[in-house]
Amino acid sequence: MANPVVTLFFRELRLAWSGGGGAALPVGFYAGAATLTPLALGPAPDLLRAAGPGILFITLALASLLPMERLFQADLEDGTLDALGASGANYTGMALAKTSAHWLASGLPLSLIAPVLWVMLQGPGAAVGVVLACALSGSLAFFFIGAIGAALAAGVRRGGLLIALTALPLYAPATIFGASALYAVSEGRDFGQALNLCMACAMAAVALGPFAAGAALKTALD
Amino acid sequence: MISTFANPHRFMKFTQWMGPALLGLGIVILVWGLYQGLVLAPADYRQGDAARIMFVHVPAAMMCMGVYAFMVLASLSSLIWKHALADIAAKSAAPVGAVFTLICLITGSLWGKPIWNTWWEWDARLTSVLVLFFIYLGYMAIWSALETPQKAGRAAAILCLVGAVNIPIIKWSVDWWSTLHQQASITLTKISLPADYIVPLFTMLAAYGVLFGALVIMNMRAEIFSRRAEMLVQRQYASMD
């Protein structure tokens, strides 16, 4: 029999892509929020160029929070996680499988439309590669840090705001470095340092987040 | 000593008079420290009387980090050794730490207006203390959101440790951030403090420390009482069935 963690990963992916999972909703939110920006700030290209990178990154952080409420909650309520725990899957593995599947289903599309929104907010077109790298590492960090909050709040009804309150302060480093890299590339400065640090945040979140989320899941299941 | 107090009964007996006694002692030291700082210490030659706010502000800044360190130790001993009172100690310390953080932010802001000519500057230090305040809020929200104290205690301990890993990272990133932006950072020029300032400063720190002890002990006692009351109510329901 296949490893339950691997099975869980593919099950999550299938559920997310088969519709009804709402995997595309964060993308719609991201595009919509970014579209409201010029409506609020006015269409002046200089202003958009100055504010765009920051707004792009904040809306990415908020859009990444959207799938978090349902990340563990549904499977906790219907007993799927209990069954998996009984079948010998470890909790760190479950957290890793579910979070990475959800990142593939929602975080990756979010990162892919970031360059489009970047161009719409008058960012220089030559920088789309850097924007993509920033959005990929930023969304990875946001998803894996958010998963800790999601696991902590899994047993709470309407825990969405609780997730936001616990996860948002921890989003600070990735936001700082990601937005710094975007500003640097937008102003034609050296972006390497900030981008590297943003990627470091993502790697630390992916490496450490599942342990904390797994421990929190174990608590929620007891 | 720590294992002695793992027994809540013994803890309750020992601390019966400790809370009020420490509270009284703390208030006495606080009044003395404030008198020293606000009346006896000479006004600063550049900042005038505004510098006196430092005696309230700097010890609060030390306490807001120190209280978090206390919560991390308590959370560790709760997760590792299942210490019966560690959860309660961490929970009781959180609001006190949050208030110290708030005092630090508010007094800093009051000081900033005459000296920096702004209520708030997105300086690295200010920003990281503000983030610390939000971490305290999240920690308290977890406690109030989860139903059973056992679950809430474990979840809050995990969040506390996650925060402990993140606080240094946030601190560095925020330092980096103001460097990257190359803002005109306004920092207090390094002055080696004279004894006139050192003595009231550490008196105030001692007062905060004693008050922290008093408040934590009183909070812990209140929490233990309310859990006992809860248990009695549940026992009554069980016997009615």
Boltz contact constraints between the chains, C-beta under 6 A:
constraints:
  - contact:
      token1: [A, 148]
      token2: [B, 162]
      max_distance: 6.0
  - contact:
      token1: [A, 152]
      token2: [B, 142]
      max_distance: 6.0
  - contact:
      token1: [A, 152]
      token2: [B, 155]
      max_distance: 6.0
  - contact:
      token1: [A, 152]
      token2: [B, 159]
      max_distance: 6.0
  - contact:
      token1: [A, 156]
      token2: [B, 145]
      max_distance: 6.0
  - contact:
      token1: [A, 162]
      token2: [B, 141]
      max_distance: 6.0
  - contact:
      token1: [A, 162]
      token2: [B, 145]
      max_distance: 6.0
  - contact:
      token1: [A, 165]
      token2: [B, 138]
      max_distance: 6.0
  - contact:
      token1: [A, 165]
      token2: [B, 141]
      max_distance: 6.0
  - contact:
      token1: [A, 166]
      token2: [B, 138]
      max_distance: 6.0
  - contact:
      token1: [A, 166]
      token2: [B, 159]
      max_distance: 6.0
  - contact:
      token1: [A, 169]
      token2: [B, 131]
      max_distance: 6.0
  - contact:
      token1: [A, 169]
      token2: [B, 134]
      max_distance: 6.0
  - contact:
      token1: [A, 169]
      token2: [B, 135]
      max_distance: 6.0
  - contact:
      token1: [A, 170]
      token2: [B, 166]
      max_distance: 6.0
  - contact:
      token1: [A, 172]
      token2: [B, 131]
      max_distance: 6.0
  - contact:
      token1: [A, 172]
      token2: [B, 170]
      max_distance: 6.0
  - contact:
      token1: [A, 173]
      token2: [B, 169]
      max_distance: 6.0
  - contact:
      token1: [A, 173]
      token2: [B, 170]
      max_distance: 6.0
  - contact:
      token1: [A, 173]
      token2: [B, 173]
      max_distance: 6.0
  - contact:
      token1: [A, 176]
      token2: [B, 173]
      max_distance: 6.0
  - contact:
      token1: [A, 176]
      token2: [B, 177]
      max_distance: 6.0
  - contact:
      token1: [A, 180]
      token2: [B, 180]
      max_distance: 6.0
  - contact:
      token1: [A, 212]
      token2: [B, 158]
      max_distance: 6.0
  - contact:
      token1: [A, 212]
      token2: [B, 162]
      max_distance: 6.0
  - contact:
      token1: [A, 215]
      token2: [B, 158]
      max_distance: 6.0
  - contact:
      token1: [A, 216]
      token2: [B, 155]
      max_distance: 6.0
  - contact:
      token1: [A, 216]
      token2: [B, 158]
      max_distance: 6.0
  - contact:
      token1: [A, 219]
      token2: [B, 151]
      max_distance: 6.0
  - contact:
      token1: [A, 219]
      token2: [B, 154]
      max_distance: 6.0
  - contact:
      token1: [A, 219]
      token2: [B, 155]
      max_distance: 6.0
